[in-house]
Amino acid sequence: MKADIHPKYYDTVITCACGATHPIRSTKKAISVEICSACHPFFTGKQKLIDTAGRIERFRRKYKLASGSTAKPAEKKSKSQ
């Protein structure tokens, strides 16, 4: 290995929003996550609601479906020869 080109390697603790901690080694000093294996529904088998931060409203606003009206499909133009 060449000297002075590699990043520092620290003993790090990953901290989850549920309070679980996982010790690892990383180039970052501290890591915090929202979901870990201790609280993820796939690993626990329990249903947990995760905040989607307005993704549905953003989708509806993007495609103008928030008012309940559906978008009309684009009309095909006939070729006149």
C-alpha positions, -999 to 999 in steps of 0.1 A, spaced: 0 0 0 12 35 -8 16 58 22 -7 89 27 -33 80 0 -58 59 20 -86 74 42 -85 70 79 -104 39 92 -124 43 124 -143 22 149 -178 34 142 -213 28 156 -243 28 134 -273 43 153 -308 36 142 -339 58 149 -353 29 169 -323 31 193 -304 0 181 -267 3 176 -243 -18 155 -205 -14 159 -185 -16 126 -154 -1 111 -158 26 85 -142 57 70 -169 78 87 -169 86 124 -206 83 129 -235 69 109 -272 73 117 -300 55 98 -338 55 99 -344 18 95 -321 -11 105 -325 -49 106 -338 -47 142 -369 -26 131 -374 -33 94 -407 -51 87 -390 -77 64 -368 -89 93 -393 -85 122 -424 -97 105 -444 -68 119 -462 -41 99 -447 -7 104 -459 25 87 -431 45 72 -435 81 64 -434 86 26 -429 124 29 -458 133 5 -448 111 -24 -485 103 -33 -494 140 -33 -464 149 -54 -473 122 -79 -509 134 -81 -498 170 -85 -474 160 -112 -500 142 -132 -529 166 -121 -549 138 -105 -553 156 -71 -587 171 -81 -600 136 -90 -601 142 -128 -583 118 -150 -560 130 -177 -572 125 -213 -551 103 -235 -533 121 -263 -553 121 -295 -537 105 -325 -533 128 -355 -542 112 -388 -519 116 -417 -535 134 -446 -519 126 -480 
